[in-house]
């Protein structure tokens, strides 16, 4: 097969259908950018889960004078009840699950409350005796929090045992929903890109129907006839895929690393290494889909 002749046919096809080629580039660019962003978002969610779940604690709240929930009867937990909870945490049953434990009294809880809500008018009405004494527990394996919940929930003087991961799960559910939405939009855009590539190839073939007829008369092989059309689709999609890769790298570098990571330094964020994994995958997806759709389109047009 003469490469020079094939490439001249490709260049001719791209010139004749310039507007359609630009459309393919733009649709591919947008769809693959959504694909890459959705993948990165899912990677970020998994990374944040690992980061925050490992730091999530189990809080054992003791009764206050105003509590009537849990095991409370409107009386503050006594010293004996507090010592019983501490003994439970140090027992041979629970200790193997626990990495460390620290106790927070009402005055310490009040100081932390004032620091967290220093700009809130609620600090004027809250007093130390309204806040719970708390045992904060870090587990070796945060997924085993149910062991503590079951063991301590019925102990006298305990208002409640709370696994803080429960506060995080709604946030991650929302992020997962956003990720799935991006994947859904990306899938629709990819379908649109595939259909547009197929349409572009058929229009290109129709505009050159006379040349194709002559090629067949002189004995040109099907492979020689089809190759320029497949390459047209691949080149247009490859340009869009490379642009999408550049957009993904820009998002990670400028938005994630130089904006979010600097403002939320206590959170783990994805980096350029993750982008380096996603970008080649996105480019390969775009080129493969374009090649397949162009190949199927020209074969159906030529009825090979």
C-alpha positions as CSV (number, residue, x, y, z in Angstrom):
1,X,0.0,0.0,0.0
2,X,1.4,3.4,-1.0
3,X,1.6,5.5,2.2
4,X,2.0,8.8,0.3
5,X,-1.2,8.2,-1.7
6,X,-3.1,7.2,1.3
7,X,-2.1,10.3,3.3
8,X,-3.0,12.6,0.4
9,X,-6.4,11.0,0.4
10,X,-6.7,11.6,4.1
11,X,-5.7,15.2,3.7
12,X,-8.1,15.7,0.9
13,X,-11.0,14.3,3.0
14,X,-10.2,16.4,6.0
15,X,-10.2,19.6,3.8
16,X,-13.5,18.7,2.1
17,X,-15.2,18.1,5.4
18,X,-13.5,20.7,7.6
19,X,-16.6,21.8,9.4
20,X,-17.6,18.2,10.3
21,X,-14.0,17.5,11.4
22,X,-14.1,20.5,13.7
23,X,-17.4,19.2,15.1
24,X,-15.9,15.7,15.7
25,X,-12.9,17.3,17.5
26,X,-15.1,19.5,19.7
27,X,-17.5,16.6,20.6
28,X,-14.6,14.3,21.3
29,X,-12.8,16.9,23.4
30,X,-15.9,17.6,25.5
31,X,-16.9,14.0,26.0
32,X,-13.4,12.7,26.9
33,X,-12.9,15.6,29.2
34,X,-16.1,14.5,31.1
35,X,-14.8,10.9,31.0
36,X,-11.4,11.9,32.5
37,X,-13.0,14.2,35.1
38,X,-15.4,11.5,36.2
39,X,-12.5,9.0,36.6
40,X,-10.4,11.6,38.5
41,X,-13.4,12.5,40.7
42,X,-13.9,8.8,41.6
43,X,-10.2,8.5,42.4
44,X,-10.5,11.6,44.6
45,X,-13.5,10.1,46.4
46,X,-11.7,6.9,47.1
47,X,-8.6,8.8,48.3
48,X,-10.7,11.0,50.6
49,X,-12.5,7.9,52.0
50,X,-9.3,6.3,52.9
51,X,-7.9,9.5,54.4
52,X,-10.9,10.5,56.5
53,X,-12.2,7.1,57.4
54,X,-8.8,6.3,58.9
55,X,-9.0,9.4,61.0
56,X,-12.7,9.0,61.9
57,X,-13.2,8.4,65.6
58,X,-15.8,6.7,67.8
59,X,-17.3,9.1,70.3
60,X,-18.7,7.7,73.6
61,X,-20.9,10.5,74.9
62,X,-21.7,10.4,78.7
63,X,-25.0,11.7,80.2
64,X,-25.4,15.3,81.3
65,X,-27.9,16.8,83.8
66,X,-30.4,17.5,81.0
67,X,-30.2,14.2,79.1
68,X,-33.1,11.9,78.9
69,X,-32.0,10.0,75.9
70,X,-30.1,6.7,75.6
71,X,-29.4,5.4,79.1
72,X,-29.8,8.9,80.7
73,X,-32.4,9.8,83.3
74,X,-31.8,13.5,83.6
75,X,-28.7,13.0,85.8
76,X,-25.0,13.5,85.0
77,X,-22.9,10.4,84.6
78,X,-21.3,9.5,88.0
79,X,-17.6,8.9,88.5
80,X,-18.3,5.2,88.9
81,X,-20.2,5.1,85.6
82,X,-17.3,7.0,83.9
83,X,-14.8,4.6,85.4
84,X,-16.9,1.7,84.2
85,X,-16.8,3.0,80.6
86,X,-13.1,3.5,80.9
87,X,-12.6,0.0,82.2
88,X,-14.7,-1.4,79.3
89,X,-12.4,0.4,76.9
90,X,-9.3,-1.0,78.6
91,X,-10.8,-4.5,78.8
92,X,-9.3,-7.5,77.0
93,X,-12.5,-7.6,74.8
94,X,-12.2,-4.1,73.3
95,X,-8.5,-3.2,73.8
96,X,-7.3,-5.2,70.8
97,X,-9.5,-3.1,68.5
98,X,-8.4,0.3,70.0
99,X,-5.3,2.3,68.9
100,X,-5.7,5.1,71.4
101,X,-8.3,6.7,73.7
102,X,-8.5,10.1,75.3
103,X,-11.1,11.6,77.7
104,X,-12.6,15.1,77.3
105,X,-14.4,16.7,80.2
106,X,-17.1,19.4,80.0
107,X,-14.7,22.3,80.3
108,X,-12.5,21.0,77.5
109,X,-15.6,20.3,75.4
110,X,-16.7,23.9,76.0
111,X,-13.3,25.3,75.0
112,X,-13.4,23.3,71.8
113,X,-17.0,24.4,71.1
114,X,-16.0,28.1,71.5
115,X,-13.1,27.6,69.1
116,X,-15.2,25.8,66.5
117,X,-18.2,28.3,66.7
118,X,-16.3,31.5,67.7
119,X,-18.4,33.6,65.2
120,X,-21.7,32.1,66.2
121,X,-24.1,33.7,68.6
122,X,-24.8,30.2,70.1
123,X,-21.6,30.5,72.2
124,X,-23.4,33.1,74.3
125,X,-26.1,30.6,75.4
126,X,-24.1,27.4,75.7
127,X,-22.6,26.5,79.1
128,X,-20.1,23.8,80.0
129,X,-22.7,21.8,81.8
130,X,-24.8,21.5,78.7
131,X,-22.0,19.6,76.9
132,X,-21.2,15.9,77.2
133,X,-18.1,14.4,78.7
134,X,-16.7,12.2,76.0
135,X,-14.3,9.4,75.4
136,X,-12.8,9.8,71.9
137,X,-11.6,6.4,70.5
138,X,-9.3,5.8,67.5
139,X,-9.6,2.3,66.2
140,X,-6.9,0.2,64.5
141,X,-9.5,-0.7,61.9
142,X,-12.3,2.0,61.6
143,X,-14.6,-0.5,59.9
144,X,-14.9,-2.3,63.2
145,X,-16.7,0.5,65.0
146,X,-19.8,-1.6,65.4
147,X,-17.9,-3.6,68.1
148,X,-17.7,-0.5,70.3
149,X,-21.2,0.6,69.5
150,X,-22.7,-2.8,70.6
151,X,-20.5,-3.1,73.7
152,X,-21.0,0.4,75.1
153,X,-24.4,1.5,74.0
154,X,-26.2,-0.2,77.0
155,X,-23.7,0.8,79.6
156,X,-25.1,3.0,82.4
157,X,-24.2,6.6,82.1
158,X,-23.7,6.5,78.3
159,X,-25.9,8.7,76.3
160,X,-24.8,7.4,72.9
161,X,-21.9,5.9,71.0
162,X,-21.4,7.5,67.6
163,X,-19.2,6.4,64.7
164,X,-18.2,9.6,63.0
165,X,-18.0,7.9,59.7
166,X,-21.7,8.2,59.6
167,X,-21.3,12.0,59.3
168,X,-19.0,11.5,56.3
169,X,-21.1,9.0,54.3
170,X,-23.7,11.5,53.1
171,X,-20.9,13.7,51.7
172,X,-19.4,10.8,49.9
173,X,-22.8,9.7,48.6
174,X,-23.3,13.2,47.1
175,X,-19.8,13.1,45.5
176,X,-20.5,9.6,44.1
177,X,-23.8,10.9,42.6
178,X,-21.8,13.7,41.0
179,X,-19.3,11.2,39.6
180,X,-22.0,9.0,38.2
181,X,-23.7,12.0,36.7
182,X,-20.5,13.0,35.0
183,X,-20.1,9.4,33.7
184,X,-23.6,9.4,32.4
185,X,-23.1,12.7,30.5
186,X,-19.8,11.5,29.2
187,X,-21.4,8.3,27.9
188,X,-24.0,10.3,26.0
189,X,-21.4,12.6,24.6
190,X,-19.3,9.6,23.5
191,X,-22.3,8.1,21.7
192,X,-22.8,11.5,20.0
193,X,-19.1,11.5,19.0
194,X,-19.3,8.0,17.6
195,X,-22.4,8.8,15.6
196,X,-20.9,12.1,14.4
197,X,-17.7,10.3,13.3
198,X,-19.7,7.7,11.4
199,X,-21.8,10.4,9.7
200,X,-18.6,12.4,8.8
201,X,-17.1,9.3,7.2
202,X,-20.2,8.5,5.2
203,X,-20.4,12.1,3.9
204,X,-16.7,12.0,3.0
205,X,-17.2,8.8,1.1
206,X,-20.3,10.1,-0.7
207,X,-18.4,13.3,-1.7
208,X,-15.7,11.0,-3.3
209,X,-18.1,8.4,-4.7
210,X,-16.7,9.0,-8.2
211,X,-13.1,8.4,-7.1
212,X,-14.1,5.3,-5.2
213,X,-15.8,3.9,-8.3
214,X,-12.7,4.5,-10.3
215,X,-10.5,2.8,-7.6
216,X,-12.7,-0.3,-7.7
217,X,-12.6,-0.4,-11.5
218,X,-8.8,-0.3,-11.5
219,X,-8.7,-3.1,-8.9
220,X,-7.9,-1.2,-5.7
221,X,-8.3,-3.4,-2.6
222,X,-10.9,-2.8,0.0
223,X,-8.1,-2.2,2.5
224,X,-6.6,0.5,0.4
225,X,-10.0,2.2,-0.1
226,X,-11.1,2.0,3.5
227,X,-7.8,3.1,5.2
228,X,-8.0,6.8,4.4
229,X,-11.5,7.1,5.8
230,X,-10.6,5.3,9.0
231,X,-7.5,7.5,9.4
232,X,-9.7,10.6,8.9
233,X,-11.9,9.6,11.9
234,X,-8.9,8.6,14.0
235,X,-7.0,11.9,13.3
236,X,-10.0,14.0,14.2
237,X,-10.7,12.1,17.4
238,X,-7.0,12.0,18.3
239,X,-6.9,15.8,18.2
240,X,-10.0,16.0,20.4
241,X,-8.5,13.4,22.8
242,X,-5.2,15.2,23.1
243,X,-7.0,18.5,23.9
244,X,-9.1,16.6,26.5
245,X,-5.9,15.3,28.0
246,X,-4.5,18.8,28.2
247,X,-7.7,20.0,29.9
248,X,-7.5,17.2,32.4
249,X,-3.9,18.0,33.3
250,X,-4.8,21.7,33.6
251,X,-7.7,20.9,36.0
252,X,-5.5,18.8,38.2
253,X,-2.6,21.3,38.2
254,X,-4.3,24.6,38.4
255,X,-7.6,23.8,40.3
256,X,-6.7,20.8,42.4
257,X,-3.0,21.2,43.3
258,X,-2.7,25.0,43.2
259,X,-6.1,25.9,44.6
260,X,-7.9,23.2,46.6
261,X,-4.8,21.5,48.0
262,X,-3.4,24.8,49.3
263,X,-6.7,25.9,50.9
264,X,-7.5,22.5,52.4
265,X,-4.1,21.3,53.4
266,X,-5.6,18.8,55.9
267,X,-7.2,16.8,53.1
268,X,-5.5,14.4,50.7
269,X,-6.0,15.3,47.0
270,X,-5.2,13.6,43.7
271,X,-2.0,14.7,42.0
272,X,-0.2,14.8,38.6
273,X,0.6,11.1,39.0
274,X,-3.1,10.3,38.9
275,X,-3.5,12.5,35.9
276,X,-0.7,10.7,34.2
277,X,-2.7,7.5,34.6
278,X,-6.0,8.9,33.4
279,X,-4.8,10.9,30.4
280,X,-3.3,8.0,28.3
281,X,-6.4,6.0,29.0
282,X,-8.7,8.8,27.8
283,X,-6.7,9.2,24.6
284,X,-6.7,5.5,23.9
285,X,-10.5,5.3,24.5
286,X,-11.0,8.2,22.0
287,X,-8.8,6.8,19.3
288,X,-10.1,3.2,19.6
289,X,-13.8,4.3,19.5
290,X,-13.1,6.6,16.5
291,X,-11.3,3.9,14.6
292,X,-14.0,1.3,15.2
293,X,-16.9,3.7,14.3
294,X,-15.1,4.9,11.2
295,X,-14.3,1.3,10.1
296,X,-17.9,0.1,10.6
297,X,-19.2,3.2,8.8
298,X,-17.1,2.9,5.7
299,X,-17.7,-0.9,5.5
300,X,-21.4,-0.4,5.6
301,X,-21.2,2.4,3.0
302,X,-19.2,0.3,0.7
303,X,-21.2,-2.8,1.6
304,X,-18.0,-4.9,2.0
